């Protein structure tokens, strides 16, 4: 059997085990509802209009955080790469950045910007940004000298060189950063919503938890995890395809 | 030279903070000087210690669990090749999903209080440790394992006598990343359904709109996290130099 098939069989077995444990009362309904009911309730929730504003709002914020962190991250990376002194000054910040609990800034952002969408997008943006910058720098470091010399012979300006030669060459490395930015924007936005917000999927999960409403909480958790895992997998497959094309 | 650059960076960040303060005003945030003063006052006040101790205890236990279980999982998956191939994509997927959505389930399973915080911190930290330990065993020179088999060592002795010493630099990188994720997990755990700890103080300060306390706690957490991470990074680099030459 291939590893993929074993994974599939194990996943099915785990779901069946949970189903059995829930049905026979080993896990009480107060703690968890059976997987089959989770799927059934999820279908019901997605079939009615009630939850869609929250879903669309969360996904919209995730996309906003992700796109902004990628655009700003690549531009900042290209800029910092040209300016060695700036880069050496920022290096300690990059090294320590992911040790900082970014959520700790969320209360501050709420105080400054109010309890709207912006603080949540900002948390997702901050989580993703440095991953994109660091990976862009890493990619630009690897552009062969000869390509840059060719650019000089063709009298390309710095912007044209970055756009036509350096960034395309660095694309696989930049993509590693983009993949992280995608995952981090989900984590940032939904985490912020759970900590404090008025709408969104994170808010709805917290609300259902506070009301012991497992018939809403579990389906929504499964939905969030499924969407995040699907998006991450799609990017992973896209990257694999890109790398395979490059090797030819 | 390195210290000078770090000093310049810190000076720039402080200047940016001060400018933001002038721009946004004292109703939104406190000035750097004010925040440092209040932080020192907070740290020296006796009522703060139970919270700090609670977080430190939860974090220490969570980190211990994350490191030991992470190494155990990583080593087992690394030694049994097929199991590793089955489990690695799962580990990577778990790393990138928003684990915070699982927190209500953790609360239902462990109840409100210390065990839930520890569990949530450990969940965050265990995955990077396991991924790096797995990678370390995979990249190990196969001669080491063959030699161990020739000497008829059992799995536990292989783990302690061969794998651990040989894979220490990579495992340490995993621990460094696991350290910060465990800290985030523990703090997040304290933000919901908790009565004590720094995370609880932070969420309470939002409710009371206590900007000075929010700023002081954020500063304190950032300083602790950055200091710890710098120390771990220095050890990490030294281990790598020691193992692989310069």
Interface residues (C-beta under 8 A of the other chain):
Chain A: X3 X6 X7 X10 X30 X31 X32 X88 X89 X90 X91 X92 X93 X95 X96 X98 X99 X100 X101 X102 X103 X104 X105 X107 X108 X110 X111 X112 X180 X183 X186 X187 X190 X191 X194 X195 X196 X202 X205 X206 X208 X209 X217 X221 X224 X225 X228 X229 X232 X233
Chain B: X2 X5 X6 X8 X9 X12 X24 X28 X29 X82 X85 X86 X89 X90 X93 X95 X96 X97 X98 X99 X100 X101 X102 X103 X104 X105 X107 X108 X109 X177 X179 X180 X183 X184 X187 X188 X191 X192 X202 X203 X205 X206 X209 X211 X214 X215 X217 X218 X221 X222 X225 X226 X228 X229 X230 X233
